[in-house]
Amino acid sequence: MQHVVIIGAGMGGLATALRLRHQGFRVTVLEKQPRPGGRSNVITEAGFRVDTGPTILVMKSAFEEMYRAIGEDIDQRLTFTQIDPNYRIYYHDDTHLDLYSNMAELAREVEKIETGSAERLFEFIGAAARKYALGMDFVDRNFNKLTDLANPVAGLRLLQTSAHQNLYRQVRRFFNGNDKLTKAFSFHSMFLGLSPFEALAMYSLITYADVALGMWYPEGGIYAIIEDLLQLANERGVEIRTNSPVDEILIEQGRVVGVRLGSGEQVQADLVISNADLPYTYTHLIKGQHRKHYPDRRLEQMDYACSGYLLYLGIDKRYDHLRHQALYFSEDYKATLDDIFVNKAIPEQPSFHMSIPTVTDPSLAPPAHTLIYLLAPMPNLDNSDVDWEAAAPRLRAQLLDQLECIIDPDIQEHIVWERDYTPLDFQQDYNAVHGTAFGSLSQGFFQSAYFRPHNKAHDINGLYFVGQGTYPGIGMPMVMISSRLVTERVIEEWC
Ligand SMILES: Cc1cc2nc3c(=O)[nH]c(=O)nc-3n(C[C@H](O)[C@H](O)[C@H](O)COP(=O)(O)OP(=O)(O)OC[C@H]3O[C@@H](n4cnc5c(N)ncnc54)[C@H](O)[C@@H]3O)c2cc1C
């Protein structure tokens, strides 16, 4: 039986392990951390259970496909609730907008912001739907040569949707220059670590996936999915070894022969799949002489996604007026994003994402308590001189000031448990290059589809990649698709 070693037990590593085990491979997963999950992780403390990374699931069909591929039905194993509205958006001037998936409700909401905008909303959704349908052709496939990218008909049709234009400017035109609506329908590119001011209009396909296809919450939180994957792996004989950092991928005569762990132990393998950050894998795990296609210089010149500051709060009070998910947009949104992406500095007025999962699932906290998760996008560590030791307490204070305005003026008196997480933690815990949060390589045109590093190493036989660093890219559904693409490749080449 051929032996596959997977480096990293992130969502992509675990999904690939199960798919390949189902195809009859012997599979060993080696994870550096004590707990699997990677960026999709959890803290369980003081009666609170908080997802530390992703909090909601879009494109549920990608998860359904992964379970079907191994003979399971995700809906028989996990319980999902659709979150609607997807988000409450709080603006700096004390107004808010609920971003519903229900189109009639959404139309009513946008009309409250500007009379007559419902019609423009439907035009925008229609255009985003076309981008989604055409864009999936570039998401859902392996690439071998440049011509694989050039499906001329799909490419032409995509151009007709003006997908190559600037995202923020295009959304602004749809909404007649209305600032609040433009923010509400363009921020989604941030989930790929990309500023809407720099992203391609193509990425309004994420807005479509969120708003029109719906947003789902699994009972127990996102980590319930990781736990279920681990249970399946255990039942099916996938070996998962935690506290097992890989130090080197062993290569002989251009072919992978195994890995060497930090402990010095060598594990033989017929093929190795790295779920660790792709640029990290190349620079830290493969000696320079084996990777002429990816020298350090090329990896250094790539564009890296943004990071984030996270604050998790346990509160001894319930707030029945809150939504499960919310966003706060600071007044000078452009300055905030320029600080993150251009100046590589901490924004003066951070915008943030807030998740309050106890609204849907009170079991995540002690009775009559609330769990609050705050994520403020931040610059990554590349060319940034932010001193995180000093910055974290300041950011904490700023975020709590905002919570006093939008949730409860006395909220600070009710904090009974808290933790925070900075870009330095991403770097240290997950070997995230430059401490990026959502994924390592940003998703501009020249780092997407064919142009994103491929899931098969160019000059090393038997080495593959899965997860956010390769195509299709960042985010859990993309990582699920990535696990299918690499599995298809391995089966084609090894079975
Ligand atoms: C705060 C935050 C919020 C997010 N929100 C969402 C969301 O709401 N929806 C969504 O879809 N996505 C979201 N994402 C993105 C999503 O979590 C990631 O894109 C996805 O989980 C990445 O999975 P992955 O399998 O590619 O790898 P990772 O999660 O990066 O896992 C890689 C694993 O490799 C391990 N590893 C690294 N080096 C070694 C080594 N040398 N030896 C052994 N193991 C090693 C790491 O420890 C890690 O466990 C969010 C991410 C974050 C951080």
PDBQT file of the ligand as one rigid body, heavy atoms in Angstrom, charges set to zero:
ROOT
HETATM    1  C1  LIG A 501      -9.275  34.725  12.233  1.00  0.00    +0.000 C 
HETATM    2  C2  LIG A 501      -9.664  33.964  10.992  1.00  0.00    +0.000 A 
HETATM    3  C3  LIG A 501     -10.965  34.040  10.514  1.00  0.00    +0.000 A 
HETATM    4  C4  LIG A 501     -11.336  33.318   9.375  1.00  0.00    +0.000 A 
HETATM    5  N1  LIG A 501     -12.643  33.362   8.973  1.00  0.00    +0.000 NA
HETATM    6  C5  LIG A 501     -13.042  32.529   7.972  1.00  0.00    +0.000 A 
HETATM    7  C6  LIG A 501     -14.436  32.343   7.716  1.00  0.00    +0.000 A 
HETATM    8  O1  LIG A 501     -15.288  32.889   8.433  1.00  0.00    +0.000 OA
HETATM    9  N2  LIG A 501     -14.797  31.530   6.682  1.00  0.00    +0.000 N 
HETATM   10  C7  LIG A 501     -13.853  30.858   5.933  1.00  0.00    +0.000 A 
HETATM   11  O2  LIG A 501     -14.230  30.118   5.011  1.00  0.00    +0.000 OA
HETATM   12  N3  LIG A 501     -12.528  30.981   6.194  1.00  0.00    +0.000 NA
HETATM   13  C8  LIG A 501     -12.106  31.782   7.197  1.00  0.00    +0.000 A 
HETATM   14  N4  LIG A 501     -10.764  31.866   7.526  1.00  0.00    +0.000 N 
HETATM   15  C9  LIG A 501      -9.764  31.220   6.646  1.00  0.00    +0.000 C 
HETATM   16  C10 LIG A 501      -9.619  29.731   6.907  1.00  0.00    +0.000 C 
HETATM   17  O3  LIG A 501      -9.576  29.469   8.279  1.00  0.00    +0.000 OA
HETATM   18  C11 LIG A 501      -8.305  29.230   6.286  1.00  0.00    +0.000 C 
HETATM   19  O4  LIG A 501      -8.160  29.677   4.958  1.00  0.00    +0.000 OA
HETATM   20  C12 LIG A 501      -8.248  27.708   6.309  1.00  0.00    +0.000 C 
HETATM   21  O5  LIG A 501      -8.620  27.203   7.582  1.00  0.00    +0.000 OA
HETATM   22  C13 LIG A 501      -6.852  27.245   5.959  1.00  0.00    +0.000 C 
HETATM   23  O6  LIG A 501      -6.800  25.846   6.049  1.00  0.00    +0.000 OA
HETATM   24  P1  LIG A 501      -5.559  25.046   5.503  1.00  0.00    +0.000 P 
HETATM   25  O7  LIG A 501      -5.938  23.618   5.488  1.00  0.00    +0.000 OA
HETATM   26  O8  LIG A 501      -5.095  25.614   4.220  1.00  0.00    +0.000 OA
HETATM   27  O9  LIG A 501      -4.346  25.223   6.492  1.00  0.00    +0.000 OA
HETATM   28  P2  LIG A 501      -4.009  25.815   7.934  1.00  0.00    +0.000 P 
HETATM   29  O10 LIG A 501      -5.225  26.029   8.734  1.00  0.00    +0.000 OA
HETATM   30  O11 LIG A 501      -3.094  26.954   7.715  1.00  0.00    +0.000 OA
HETATM   31  O12 LIG A 501      -3.231  24.587   8.566  1.00  0.00    +0.000 OA
HETATM   32  C14 LIG A 501      -1.891  24.282   8.303  1.00  0.00    +0.000 C 
HETATM   33  C15 LIG A 501      -1.392  23.358   9.384  1.00  0.00    +0.000 C 
HETATM   34  O13 LIG A 501      -0.018  23.003   9.135  1.00  0.00    +0.000 OA
HETATM   35  C16 LIG A 501       0.653  22.957  10.380  1.00  0.00    +0.000 C 
HETATM   36  N5  LIG A 501       2.095  23.071  10.165  1.00  0.00    +0.000 N 
HETATM   37  C17 LIG A 501       2.789  24.162   9.727  1.00  0.00    +0.000 A 
HETATM   38  N6  LIG A 501       4.108  23.870   9.645  1.00  0.00    +0.000 NA
HETATM   39  C18 LIG A 501       4.251  22.577  10.025  1.00  0.00    +0.000 A 
HETATM   40  C19 LIG A 501       5.371  21.711  10.145  1.00  0.00    +0.000 A 
HETATM   41  N7  LIG A 501       6.621  22.108   9.856  1.00  0.00    +0.000 N 
HETATM   42  N8  LIG A 501       5.169  20.436  10.585  1.00  0.00    +0.000 NA
HETATM   43  C20 LIG A 501       3.916  20.008  10.885  1.00  0.00    +0.000 A 
HETATM   44  N9  LIG A 501       2.815  20.810  10.789  1.00  0.00    +0.000 NA
HETATM   45  C21 LIG A 501       2.980  22.070  10.357  1.00  0.00    +0.000 A 
HETATM   46  C22 LIG A 501       0.071  24.117  11.147  1.00  0.00    +0.000 C 
HETATM   47  O14 LIG A 501       0.315  24.016  12.532  1.00  0.00    +0.000 OA
HETATM   48  C23 LIG A 501      -1.406  23.985  10.776  1.00  0.00    +0.000 C 
HETATM   49  O15 LIG A 501      -2.084  23.135  11.672  1.00  0.00    +0.000 OA
HETATM   50  C24 LIG A 501     -10.371  32.538   8.683  1.00  0.00    +0.000 A 
HETATM   51  C25 LIG A 501      -9.066  32.444   9.181  1.00  0.00    +0.000 A 
HETATM   52  C26 LIG A 501      -8.721  33.130  10.339  1.00  0.00    +0.000 A 
HETATM   53  C27 LIG A 501      -7.330  32.970  10.899  1.00  0.00    +0.000 C 
ENDROOT
TORSDOF 0
